[in-house]
């Protein structure tokens, strides 16, 4: 679960960088690249806050595989 979430986030970040570079190259919008950087900062801060709070992974692996039921306050 965590690996798939990381892959999805990395694809969003790569897309933001690519869009910023393409807009800069195609239209000469020099502000597009810094805006893409701000998008990356928003994602990074959000992910950091989730990890700080412990919200990054709230379901234990054994519950995902069906080995046991999820209990209150379970953590990976």
N, C-alpha and C positions, 0 to 999 in steps of 0.2 A: 504494500500500500504506500509506504513512504517513498519507495523508489519510483513508483508511477507518478506520484504527486510531484516529486522533484523533476522528473522528465517533463511533465506538463508545464511547470513553472519555467524551466530552462527554455522550452520552446517559445513561451510567451516573451521571455526576455530577448531571445534571439530574433524574434519577429519584430520587436520594438526597435532593436538596433538596425535591422535590415530596412525597415520602413524609414527610419530617420536618415540613413545613408542614401537610400534611393531618392527620397524627396530632395535631399541636398544636391545630389548629382543631377537629377532630371530637371528640377525647377530652379536650382540655385538658392533654395531656401536655407540660408545658413543657420537659422534658428531651429530647424527640424531635428538636427542631431542633439542639441542640448535638451530639447523636449523629450526625445527618446531616453536620454539619460535620467530625466526626472521621473519618467515612467518606471525605469529600473529601480530608482531610489524608493518609490512608493511600494513596489513589490518587495524589495529587500527589507524595508522597515516593517511592513505587515508580517512577513515571515519571521522576522526577528522577534516581534512582539508575541506572536503565537508560540514560538519556541520558549521565550522567557516565561510566559504564563503556563507552559506545559500543555497547550492546546494542540501542539503539532501532531501528536499521536495519542488519541484518546481510547482506541480500541486495541486490546492486546492481541497478539498474533494467534494465541491459542483459541480465542473467541472467533477470529476470522476463519480459522480452519475447522471450527465446529467441535473442538476438543472439550470446550466448557462454555458455560453461559457467561455473559458480561455482567460483572457486579459493579456496584457504585464505586466510584473513585479508582477504577482500574486504570493502570498505566502500562505502557509498553516496557 
